[in-house]
Amino acid sequence: MIARPLMLAALVFALYLVSAGGTNVAAQETTTIRGQVVNGTAGADLPDGLGVLMLISGAGEALAGTGQTTADAQGQFVFNDVQIQDGDNLTVSVEHLGVFYGVSLTAEELKTTDELVLTVYETTNDASIIRVERQVMVIAAVDRGEQLVSAVEFVRVLNPTDQTLMPDLANVPPISFLRFALPPDAAELKVQSDLPGGDVATIGTGFALTSPVMPGSHSIDFSYAFPYGSATLSYRKTLPQGAGIFQVLVPDSVPDLAVSELDLIDSVNIQGTSYRTYEGRNYLPGQGLDLEITGLPMPGVWQRLSSSVSEGTFWQNAIPIALGAVLATMLLWGLIRGYRPAPAAVADANRATVPVDRARRTQVVRAVAALDQSFQKGGVSEADYRNQRQELVARILGPGAIPDKEPAEDRPE
């Protein structure tokens, strides 16, 4: 797989070629694209002269065209004589206070859209506005010989305000970034999210994300491995942002393994493998719990799980460092990630939480792992991989885990 910095450089170069006329575009009808930039923060004014950038991608995400214009004092903008054909995808983006906001739609969707709306927000450095609705820790594999556990955590965070959290690692307090705890001596950390840009920073006994967090719901998942020296491992599982629901899923393949401090609820089955589910609710920010994992398999008394740590390369794509990139590069990166922070995100955040069918949610955990492994082996294109993975993670975390373009009633069951 091509390294992301090289991929971004190649795309930026392609952007230059299109702008300079270096790519031939077949003769086709043109259209006018109109839009409006609005400020979603109550009482905030819209700055003058916001630059708006357009990117058109064709089959296989090949760059097909670009455009750049400036919004007027009322936030209105126009792209004239745009050449776009069936099968193309359009992405329009704007930068405000160091955060990039955008909307993407297909050529078919564009035909029924009279005006695009780009919503920007004022920023805050106060991370206390963020809430964790659900955090699920899955024991994915255990290696008895190495005495090593492989785990994956899925997190759905919510920014219920009308301001974007803008991390600031240099000035504290207040804490201005998302933080997550890891078990003692955890290693092989891999992180993914639907947040734009940012970096993963080691901090204390865990890590922090330097990604902006726009209003609405967002998904984060991270995998890691941690050692154990005896059949019982105890550690403090801090929850810096709190958690409405915290769960640990344990495979029945290790019958003696159990988790204290959490309630044992209904078991679930994931593609033929049964998982015991331990759950706690309503953790306040910073509260956490004393997590004790007992019955860990020791040498000579362990039955191997269906997949080992060495095979569990589920999440291999760390969040790239994108802060400070130029507008064109960020727009291209947004397209690669399938970033769609539509204005509906605020409305989604205000909807009542819908109960999640636990069995259905957990049935796709292994499907996510299989998809990741297929992508690593080159069996799935990056575009299909990201689209399929977003749908699977949305199922794991429940409705609203990943903002999409479909109304709630049309989301996959």
Phi, psi and omega per residue, in radians:
M1 nan 2.356 -3.125
I2 -1.193 2.367 3.127
A3 -1.094 2.528 -3.066
R4 -1.061 -0.732 3.120
P5 -1.003 -0.685 3.117
L6 -1.193 -0.670 3.126
M7 -1.109 -0.766 3.133
L8 -1.115 -0.718 3.122
A9 -1.074 -0.710 3.140
A10 -1.148 -0.669 -3.140
L11 -1.230 -0.675 3.080
V12 -1.094 -0.687 3.095
F13 -1.110 -0.686 3.106
A14 -1.132 -0.649 3.079
L15 -1.047 -0.709 3.101
Y16 -1.094 -0.748 -3.118
L17 -1.086 -0.751 3.136
V18 -1.130 -0.749 -3.136
S19 -1.107 -0.569 -3.096
A20 -1.563 0.023 3.139
G21 1.483 0.323 -3.083
G22 -1.468 -0.083 3.112
T23 -2.032 2.262 -3.140
N24 -1.373 2.320 3.118
V25 -2.037 2.169 -3.109
A26 -1.109 2.577 -3.137
A27 -1.046 2.303 -3.135
Q28 -2.787 2.930 3.139
E29 -1.213 2.658 3.126
T30 -1.925 2.812 3.134
T31 -2.426 2.861 3.080
T32 -1.876 2.254 3.135
I33 -1.923 2.115 -3.137
R34 -1.958 2.580 -3.139
G35 -2.677 3.034 -3.095
Q36 -2.466 2.240 3.010
V37 -1.684 2.248 3.126
V38 -2.207 2.692 3.079
N39 -1.724 2.044 -3.086
G40 -1.443 -0.031 3.122
T41 -1.568 2.159 -3.074
A42 -0.992 2.275 3.077
G43 1.385 -0.017 -3.104
A44 -1.607 2.510 3.114
D45 -1.532 2.751 3.075
L46 -1.607 2.180 -3.136
P47 -1.171 2.671 3.121
D48 -1.379 2.685 2.967
G49 1.201 0.564 3.098
L50 -1.202 2.264 3.108
G51 -1.411 2.313 -3.129
V52 -2.047 2.262 -3.091
L53 -2.064 2.407 -3.134
M54 -2.055 2.456 3.093
L55 -2.354 2.301 3.102
I56 -2.020 2.235 3.095
S57 -2.073 2.454 -3.135
G58 -1.768 -2.650 -3.118
A59 -1.034 2.384 -3.139
G60 1.171 0.370 -3.129
E61 1.106 0.373 3.050
A62 -1.175 2.410 -3.118
L63 -1.179 2.180 -3.078
A64 -1.995 -0.291 -3.141
G65 3.060 2.779 3.110
T66 -2.461 2.911 3.060
G67 -2.833 2.695 3.118
Q68 -2.509 2.391 3.122
T69 -2.597 -3.130 -3.119
T70 -2.206 2.320 3.101
A71 -1.278 2.538 3.121
D72 -1.407 -3.029 -3.068
A73 -1.080 -0.431 3.115
Q74 -1.610 0.013 3.125
G75 1.540 0.063 -3.117
Q76 -1.456 2.537 3.105
F77 -2.523 2.765 -3.101
V78 -2.460 2.373 2.940
F79 -1.963 2.029 -3.121
N80 -1.661 2.671 3.027
D81 0.923 0.858 3.120
V82 -1.477 2.221 3.102
Q83 -1.648 1.949 -3.139
I84 -2.507 2.408 -3.104
Q85 -2.190 2.927 -3.130
D86 -0.963 2.382 -3.113
G87 1.684 -0.281 3.112
D88 -1.350 2.815 3.041
N89 -2.170 2.431 -3.106
L90 -1.985 2.295 3.055
T91 -2.199 2.245 3.102
V92 -2.136 2.333 -3.012
S93 -2.418 2.677 3.091
V94 -2.501 2.558 3.130
E95 -1.893 2.339 3.113
H96 -2.498 2.107 3.118
L97 0.982 0.660 3.071
G98 1.453 0.071 3.133
V99 -2.052 2.429 -3.117
F100 -1.784 2.266 3.135
Y101 -2.104 2.498 -3.097
G102 -2.714 2.985 3.074
V103 -2.490 2.463 3.135
S104 -2.230 2.525 3.086
L105 -2.732 2.799 -3.125
T106 -1.462 2.929 3.093
A107 -1.057 -0.621 3.129
E108 -1.171 -0.723 3.106
E109 -1.160 -0.593 -3.133
L110 -1.091 -0.558 -3.118
K111 -1.113 -0.467 -3.118
T112 -1.825 0.173 -3.129
T113 -1.926 2.036 -3.138
D114 -1.333 -0.647 -3.079
E115 -2.622 2.301 3.038
L116 -1.383 2.549 3.095
V117 -2.166 2.119 3.062
L118 -1.909 2.107 -3.123
T119 -1.813 2.162 3.062
V120 -1.924 2.861 -3.090
Y121 -2.386 2.692 2.955
E122 -1.266 2.857 -3.048
T123 -1.951 2.791 3.045
T124 -2.438 2.683 3.082
N125 -1.821 0.185 -3.059
D126 -1.695 1.790 -3.101
A127 -1.255 -0.137 -3.135
S128 -1.185 -0.200 3.114
I129 -1.287 -0.315 -3.038
I130 -1.448 2.427 3.075
R131 -2.127 2.470 3.011
V132 -1.716 2.009 -3.138
E133 -1.374 -0.712 -3.100
R134 -2.625 2.379 3.051
Q135 -2.341 2.133 -3.060
V136 -2.111 2.105 3.080
M137 -1.795 2.108 -3.129
V138 -1.907 2.132 2.996
I139 -1.316 1.791 -3.000
A140 -1.478 -0.576 -3.086
A141 -2.864 2.707 3.077
V142 -2.336 2.302 3.084
D143 -1.907 1.837 -3.088
R144 -1.137 -0.702 -3.108
G145 -1.120 -0.740 3.134
E146 -1.539 -0.169 -3.042
Q147 0.885 1.054 -3.044
L148 -2.377 2.336 3.111
V149 -1.878 2.359 3.033
S150 -1.860 2.247 -3.084
A151 -2.350 2.738 3.076
V152 -2.309 2.382 3.078
E153 -2.098 2.321 3.071
F154 -1.916 2.289 -3.076
V155 -2.286 2.330 2.997
R156 -1.978 2.033 -3.126
V157 -1.867 2.688 -3.120
L158 -2.294 2.267 2.938
N159 -1.848 1.734 -3.035
P160 -1.463 0.047 -3.052
T161 -1.669 -3.063 3.060
D162 -1.897 0.524 3.070
Q163 -2.280 2.605 3.087
T164 -1.585 2.271 3.045
L165 -1.258 2.106 3.128
M166 -1.948 1.846 -3.080
P167 -1.075 2.518 3.097
D168 -2.456 1.701 -3.092
L169 -1.308 -0.298 -3.027
A170 -1.467 -0.479 -3.031
N171 -2.132 1.966 3.071
V172 -2.413 2.632 -0.149
P173 -1.302 3.032 -0.025
P174 -1.399 2.843 3.032
I175 -1.126 2.295 -2.994
S176 -2.175 0.346 -3.099
F177 -2.521 2.775 3.103
L178 -1.281 2.445 -3.124
R179 -2.297 2.525 -3.140
F180 -2.431 2.404 -3.107
A181 -1.576 2.670 3.097
L182 -2.211 2.777 3.063
P183 -1.144 2.878 3.133
P184 -1.026 2.384 3.067
D185 1.061 0.493 3.102
A186 -1.135 2.564 -3.120
A187 -2.513 3.106 3.104
E188 1.015 0.675 -3.110
L189 -1.209 2.268 3.038
K190 -2.270 2.305 -3.045
V191 -2.225 2.451 3.009
Q192 -2.413 2.661 3.074
S193 -2.799 2.961 3.045
D194 -1.700 0.241 3.092
L195 -1.423 2.580 -3.085
P196 -1.420 2.167 3.027
G197 1.161 -2.754 3.108
G198 1.643 3.055 -3.093
D199 -2.392 2.874 3.048
V200 -1.806 2.124 -3.091
A201 -2.062 2.253 3.070
T202 -1.205 2.319 -3.124
I203 -2.649 2.156 3.121
G204 1.002 -2.225 -3.134
T205 -1.700 0.337 -3.128
G206 -2.711 -2.426 -3.129
F207 -2.576 2.866 3.120
A208 -2.205 2.677 3.059
L209 -1.903 2.288 3.135
T210 -1.719 0.461 3.129
S211 -1.510 2.479 2.975
P212 -1.112 2.607 3.126
V213 -2.149 1.811 -3.137
M214 -1.295 2.841 3.048
P215 -0.977 2.481 -3.132
G216 2.016 -3.031 -3.121
S217 -1.650 2.559 -3.141
H218 -2.516 2.680 3.140
S219 -1.998 2.485 3.095
I220 -2.362 2.394 2.984
D221 -2.405 2.588 -3.136
F222 -2.566 2.480 3.119
S223 -2.037 2.699 -3.125
Y224 -2.868 2.954 3.043
A225 -2.207 2.538 3.107
F226 -2.475 2.566 -3.084
P227 -1.531 2.804 2.990
Y228 -2.455 2.530 -3.069
G229 -1.881 -0.168 3.130
S230 -2.569 -3.126 -3.098
A231 -1.253 -0.206 3.134
T232 -2.181 2.296 3.091
L233 -2.194 2.146 3.127
S234 -2.091 2.391 3.059
Y235 -2.788 2.827 -3.137
R236 -1.495 2.013 3.096
K237 -1.653 1.626 3.141
T238 -1.373 2.553 3.105
L239 -2.169 1.459 -3.016
P240 -0.973 -0.622 3.119
Q241 -1.709 0.136 -3.058
G242 1.274 -2.994 3.085
A243 -2.906 2.269 3.034
G244 -1.167 -0.736 3.091
I245 -2.392 2.292 3.015
F246 -2.191 2.246 -3.097
Q247 -2.282 2.648 2.972
V248 -2.193 2.181 3.102
L249 -1.798 2.165 -3.068
V250 -2.098 2.245 -3.126
P251 -1.233 2.466 3.088
D252 -1.183 -0.190 3.092
S253 -1.084 -0.354 3.042
V254 -2.006 1.459 -2.954
P255 -1.111 -0.456 -3.089
D256 -1.546 -0.181 -3.082
L257 -1.283 2.301 -3.128
A258 -2.508 2.882 -3.111
V259 -2.234 2.168 3.125
S260 -1.509 2.987 3.084
E261 1.226 0.013 3.112
L262 -2.235 2.697 -3.141
D263 -1.501 2.354 3.060
L264 -1.404 2.095 -3.128
I265 -2.012 -2.818 -3.061
D266 -1.066 2.418 3.049
S267 -1.276 2.770 3.116
V268 -2.279 2.771 3.141
N269 -2.090 2.244 -3.140
I270 -2.094 1.791 3.121
Q271 0.839 0.870 3.066
G272 1.593 -0.171 3.109
T273 -1.867 2.201 -3.109
S274 -1.553 2.430 3.128
Y275 -2.170 2.319 2.968
R276 -1.446 2.433 -3.056
T277 -2.010 2.158 3.080
Y278 -1.914 2.359 -2.978
E279 -2.452 2.493 2.976
G280 -2.322 2.764 -3.070
R281 -2.369 2.744 2.963
N282 1.030 0.973 3.052
Y283 -1.550 2.239 3.118
L284 -1.315 2.730 3.108
P285 -0.938 2.250 3.127
G286 1.437 -0.088 -3.049
Q287 -1.272 -1.148 3.138
G288 1.207 -2.910 -3.117
L289 -2.727 2.763 3.057
D290 -1.520 1.742 -3.057
L291 -1.515 2.237 3.103
E292 -2.200 2.078 3.119
I293 -1.817 2.048 -3.105
T294 -1.962 2.854 3.086
G295 1.297 0.405 3.084
L296 -1.136 2.369 -3.061
P297 -1.191 2.292 3.113
M298 -1.830 2.840 -3.125
P299 -0.929 2.298 3.078
G300 1.626 -0.222 -3.111
V301 -2.259 0.426 -3.025
W302 -1.990 2.397 3.019
Q303 -1.795 2.124 -3.018
R304 -1.066 2.380 3.055
L305 -1.266 2.961 -3.087
S306 -1.172 -0.377 3.086
S307 -2.392 2.446 -3.108
S308 -1.677 2.958 3.114
V309 -1.041 -0.686 -3.103
S310 -1.117 -0.416 3.127
E311 -1.656 -0.125 -3.009
G312 -1.566 0.805 3.122
T313 -1.444 1.224 -3.001
F314 -1.384 -0.777 -3.030
W315 -2.135 1.690 -3.008
Q316 -1.846 0.018 -3.051
N317 -1.917 1.728 3.104
A318 -1.244 2.700 3.095
I319 -1.107 2.215 -3.091
P320 -1.333 2.684 3.061
I321 -1.371 1.955 -3.074
A322 -2.212 -0.114 -3.140
L323 -1.077 2.391 3.118
G324 1.518 0.019 3.132
A325 -1.291 2.759 3.134
V326 -1.228 2.827 -3.048
L327 -1.036 -0.761 -3.111
A328 -1.094 -0.731 -3.141
T329 -1.131 -0.720 3.139
M330 -1.134 -0.662 3.125
L331 -1.126 -0.754 3.106
L332 -1.097 -0.744 3.125
W333 -1.104 -0.703 3.098
G334 -1.052 -0.654 3.110
L335 -1.158 -0.756 -3.130
I336 -1.052 -0.736 -3.083
R337 -1.390 -0.106 -3.105
G338 1.198 0.588 -3.047
Y339 -1.254 2.145 -3.126
R340 -2.373 1.227 3.141
P341 -1.389 1.214 -3.058
A342 -1.196 2.733 3.126
P343 -0.995 -0.398 -3.125
A344 -1.142 -0.202 -3.098
A345 -1.037 -0.665 3.135
V346 -1.154 -0.737 3.108
A347 -1.108 -0.695 3.113
D348 -1.048 -0.672 -3.088
A349 -1.151 -0.458 -3.074
N350 -1.576 -0.098 3.141
R351 -1.281 2.617 3.067
A352 -1.147 2.528 3.134
T353 -1.186 2.312 -3.141
V354 -1.663 2.272 3.118
P355 -1.000 2.444 -3.090
V356 -1.774 2.299 3.037
D357 -1.200 1.956 -2.977
R358 -1.107 -0.726 -3.109
A359 -1.123 -0.764 3.141
R360 -1.120 -0.704 -3.110
R361 -1.097 -0.793 -3.052
T362 -1.404 -0.257 3.117
Q363 -1.127 -0.310 -3.102
V364 -1.761 0.039 3.133
V365 -1.042 -0.863 -3.128
R366 -1.208 -0.526 3.083
A367 -1.096 -0.629 3.079
V368 -1.101 -0.782 -3.141
A369 -1.087 -0.754 -3.136
A370 -1.118 -0.678 3.117
L371 -1.132 -0.730 3.134
D372 -1.092 -0.737 3.133
Q373 -1.150 -0.679 3.106
S374 -1.108 -0.680 3.126
F375 -1.153 -0.734 3.137
Q376 -1.084 -0.545 -3.132
K377 -1.547 0.055 3.103
G378 1.451 0.256 -3.100
G379 -1.487 -0.164 -3.115
V380 -2.375 2.382 3.095
S381 -1.188 2.748 -3.094
E382 -1.093 -0.686 -3.125
A383 -1.131 -0.833 3.128
D384 -1.136 -0.681 -3.138
Y385 -1.032 -0.863 -3.077
R386 -1.169 -0.700 3.132
N387 -1.135 -0.812 -3.132
Q388 -1.142 -0.678 -3.084
R389 -1.186 -0.677 3.097
Q390 -1.068 -0.718 3.128
E391 -1.130 -0.731 -3.133
L392 -1.146 -0.793 3.142
V393 -1.135 -0.621 3.086
A394 -1.063 -0.623 3.095
R395 -1.210 -0.686 -3.135
I396 -1.086 -0.786 -3.038
L397 -1.610 -0.195 3.105
G398 1.701 3.117 -3.094
P399 -0.985 2.417 3.096
G400 1.495 0.055 -3.117
A401 -1.123 -0.636 3.133
I402 -2.313 2.115 3.110
P403 -1.013 2.336 3.101
D404 -2.336 -3.095 -3.069
K405 -1.681 0.021 -3.052
E406 -1.766 2.517 2.999
P407 -1.134 2.779 -3.034
A408 -0.972 -0.652 -3.072
E409 -1.253 -0.230 -3.123
D410 -1.738 -0.003 -3.106
R411 -1.230 2.609 -3.102
P412 -1.133 2.502 3.110
E413 -1.433 nan nan
